[in-house]
């Protein structure tokens, strides 16, 4: 299908744009798809589920035939827990690669699950690298799985999953990827990056609404996962086996969310698939980052690690800058930004995903400029200590 520029809707009934990593601003068509009720057991809805699973697998490109897609009710964290519990056996051990809140959440999940794990915590600024992974795996032969975050949205960093994968499989281990905020906009083709399973959710780069996540895993891993899970409702093997047998979800599915997601998948395909969607998000990021830097803001990350999903900015050092006030004034102008989630310095985040294009991002920059003036902020430059810390860690 020939890619075409998407029609970006204006905010619905005056709603602000959501400059967040999901939930995000959706199209009219996605919203309208939720106006009909569906029977969860009905043939029409089962056909929708089949279509959705098939379309998601198609995003993998070459090699998709070795995989299957298992949707799971709940938020993205539900799907991550389902993946970890189902694919890390009870006598296994995981190496968790963390450089932000979501890697740390995976480690916490494994702790709740009673699974052994080792944590590589790189802090807020830096990605885990393949040579580090290789060394840890060489030192600890008991590690069976590695857990990587594709895009760590607490900082906005895009992690180098390809080199991580190479290190994992060179050591004879298995890789599980949390691609919650990247899948659909950044390629994750198994012909290029080997992994056993990955997870994402409906309300991220495919631009649906919250209500379910999905696990895409090798069929051999799905077969081997029988009996691993601690949970009835989060058992990926049981969900998969039931869907294969009946075409139905085991428990009440989010029917309206599935209908909306199908519309989002069709729009994703019309935009040119992963390349088209990722291209728009990259333009959003580039326009927004350039504009914010012109205002004096500094990004947490160096350019090479900036993702096209969300960008973290240091809060200005100016005493007149108060984030809560900045947030409220930006919201009044039609833009909801995201608080920071760093452990070292004050920050905020601006998302690049959802029903927005580069023209909207220019409006975001204009709104930020007006807001700084209203607050009496003379300079958006961050504290010197923040830049020194960034430079030290990046060296």
N, C-alpha and C positions, 0 to 999 in steps of 0.2 A: 504493500500500500504506500502511496506517495505521502510523505509527511507534509503537513500544513501547519501554519502558525495557529495556535489555539486561540479561540475567542475568549478573552479574559473578561469575565463579568464584573461589573461594578459591585461594590458591597451590597448585599441583599437587604433591602428596607433600611438602609443606613447603618447596617452592622459594620464595625471596624474590621479591617484586615487583621488576621492573626499572624503575626511575625514570629511564629513559634515552630518547634520541631514536630508538631502534631499533638492534639487536633489542629487542623489548619483550615484555611478558607477553601470552601468547595464551590463547585459550579451549580448553576440552577438545575441542570439535568440530574446531578447527584442528589440534590435536595428533593427534587420532584419524584424521584424513584421511590422515596420512602412513604409516599402518600397512599400506597396500596397495601392491604394486608395479605399475607401468604400463609397457607397451611404448611407446617414444617414437614408433614408426612406426604404431602401431595406430590403427584408426578411432576407438576410444573416447577415446584421448588427444588425437587431432586435434580431436575434438568439444569436448573440454575447453578446448583452446587457443582455438578459435573463440568459445566461450562467454565465456571470460575477456576476450578482446579486445573483444567486444561490450559486456560489462558495464562495462569501463573507459571506453569511448567514451560510454556512456550518462551517465556522471558529468559530462560536459561540458555537458549540456543543449542548448539551442538552438544551432545551428551545428555540431553534432557531425558532420554529414554531410560536411563539407569535410575531415575529419581521419581518420587511421587510427592504429591502435595497433600498435607493434612491440615485443614483449618481447625483451630481450637478456640472455643468461646473465651472471652475475657480480653483484658488489655495485653499489651506487648509483654509485660513482665510475667503474665500467666504463661505465655508461649515460651519465654526463655526458661522458666522453671520446668515446663513440660519437656523441653528439649534436654535440659541437663539431667533431669530425673530418668528420662527414658533411654538416653544414649550413653551416659556414664554409668557403668555397672556398679553395683554396690561394693564390689571389691576393687573398683578402679580408682584412679587418682588423676585429678585434673590440674593442669597448669593454667592459671587465669592471668591473662595479660591485661593489666589495668592502667589507664592513664586518665581517670576521671570517675565520676559517680557510677556509671553503668557497668564498668568492669568490676568495681568494688561491690556492686549489687549482685553480680554473678557469684562472686566469692561468698557473699553473705548467704545467697541461695544454697550454694553447696554445703555451707555450714549447717543450715536448717535441714538439709536433706541427709546429713550424716555421711557425706562423701568426702574422702580425703582430697586435699588440694594444696597447691603451693601458689603463692601470689607473687607476681612481678608487678610492683607498683612504680610507674614512671612519673607520678605526680601529674601536674596539670599541663605541662608545656610540651612534652616529648612523646613520640610514639615508641612502642616496643619494636625492636629490630630483629631481623632474622638471625643474626649472629648471636644475640643474647639468648634467643629461644634455643638455638642449637646447643649452646654451652650448658644451659640448664637441663636440657633433655639428656645430654651426655653424662652429666653428673648424677642424674636420678633416673635409673632405668625403671622405677616403679610407676612413673607417670605414663598413663595410657592415652590421655586426651589433652588437647590444648583448646582453650576457650579464648576467642579473640572478638573484640568489638570493631565492627567495620568503620562506623563513624561515631566517635565519642562526642555526643552532643552537649555534654557539660562544658566542653572547651571549644567544640567545633572542629576537632582534629580528625583528619581522614587517615586512618591507620594503613600501613603497607601490608595488606593481607596476602598479597601474592608472594612476597619474600618470606613472610611468616609460614605460609603453606609449604613452600619449598623446604624450609628447615624442618617442619613437622614431619613431612613424609620421607625426607632423607633419613630421619631418625626412626622411621617405622612406627610412628604414632598417628593419631587421628585428630582432625581439626573440626571444631564446631564454631560457627560464626553467628554472632548477634549482628544481623544486618538491618536492625529495626529501622534506622533512619537513613539507610542508603539504598536498599533494594528498590529497583524501579527507576533509579536515576543514575546509579553507578554500576557498571557491568560486574556481574558475579557469575560468569560462565564457567561451568566445571571443566570445560575443555582448556581453560586458561588458568584457573585457580582451583586446585583440588580441595574438596572438603566432604565430610560425611553428611552434615546437616547444617541448615541455616534457618533463622527465624526472622520474620518481619511482621508488620500488622497493617490493618486496613486503612488507618488514618495517617499514613506517612506519605511517601513519595508517589504512590499511585493515586492519592488525593481522594480517598474515601472518608468515611466517618468512623468513629471508634465503636468497637463492639466485638472484634475478634482479631486474633493473630493467626499466623500460619507457619507450619514447619515444612520445609522442603528437604527431604532426606533420601539418601540412597535406599532403594528397595531392600537390599541386603541388610542394611542397618535397621530398617523398620522390622524386618523379620526377626532379627536378633534381639530386638528390644523387648520381646515378650517377657513380662514378669519383672522388669527392672523398676518400674515406677512405684513410688510410695503412695500414689494418689489414684483414686478411682476416676476423678473427673479430668486429671491432667495426664492420663496415660495415653501417649501418642500411639503406641501399637494398638491399643484397644480401639481408639477412635478410627484409626486407619482400617483395621480389620472390619469394623462395623460398616464403615462407608463402602468398602469394597464389596461387602456382602449384600447390603440393603440400599445403598445410595443415600442413606440418611445419616444425620448427626446422631450421636448416642443420646444426647440430652437437648433440651430446647435450644434451637439455634437462633441467632439474632437475625431474623428473616429480613427485616427492613434494611439492616446494614449490608446484608449480602446483595440485595437488590441494588442498593446504592453503589456498592463496590463494583458490580458488573458494569454499571454505567461509567464508572471511573476507569475501569480497564479498557473499555471501548475508546474512551477519549485518549487514554495513554497510547493505545495502538495508533490512533489517528494522528497523534502528534509526532509519531516516528519512533515509538517505543522508548527503550532505555536511552538511546543516544539523543533523541529529540527532547525528552524530558530533562535529561541531564544537561543538555545544551542551554535550555532556557534557565535552569537554576544557576548555571555557571555565569550566564550573562547577568542575572539578578545580583549574584554575589559581587561580580566585578564592578558593576555600576554603583552598588551601595557602598562597598568598601572604599572605592576611590572618592566618593562624595563625603563619607564620614571622615576619611583621613584629611580631606581638604578643610574640614571644620576643625581639625586638630585632634580628633580621636585617634587612639592607637589600638591596633588589634593585639590580642594576647599572643597570637601565633605568627611565625614567619610565613611568608607567602607560600612556600612549598608544602605546608601542611594545612593550609586553609581548605576546608571542604566547601562544596556548593550547597550545603544543607543549612548550616547555621554558623554565625560568626560571633565570637566573643570579643567585646571591647572593654578596656579598662575604664573604670569610672574616672572622671576628671578630678584633679586635685583641688580645683577651685572650691573654696569654702561654701560658695553659694549653690553648689551642685548637691542636691539631695535626690537619691534615686526615686523614692516614692513620688516626689513631686514631678520629676521628669517623666515617670511612667504615666501619671494622671494626665499631664498636659499632652503627651503623645496620644493617649487614648482619646482625648477630646478632639484631636485632629484626625482621628480615624485609624490609628495604628496601635495594636496591642503588642508590646515587646515582651521580652522574657527576662526574669531576674537572672543574675549570675549564679553559678554553682561551683565556684572555685574555693579552694581551701586556704589560699595564701593572700589574695588581694580582692578588693571590691571590683565587681564587674557587672556587665549586663550583656544580653545576647539578642541578636536580630536574626530571625529566620529568613531563608531565601526560598522556601518551598510553599506550595499551595497555588491557588488561582491568582498568581501575580506575575507580572512581567517587568522588564527593565524600566518601563514608563512609571509603573507604580513605585519602583524602588527610588526613582528620582524624587517622587513625592515624599517618600520616607525621609530622604536627606533634607529636603526643604522643611519638613515638619520638625526635624531635629534642630535645624538652624534657628527656626522661629522659637522653639522651646528654650534653647540656651539663652536667647535674647530676653525672653520673658522672665527667666530665672535670674538674670543678671550675671550669668557665667561668662567671664571675659576670655577664658581659655579652657579648651576641652582636653588639654594635655594631662596625662596621668601623673601620679607621684613619681618622682625620679627613682625611688626604690623599686617600683614595679618594673620599670624598664631595665634597671640594673639586674634584677632577678631574672628577667626574661633573657637578657644577654648572657648572663652567667650559665644558665641551664642549657642554652642553645649552643654554647661554645663547644 
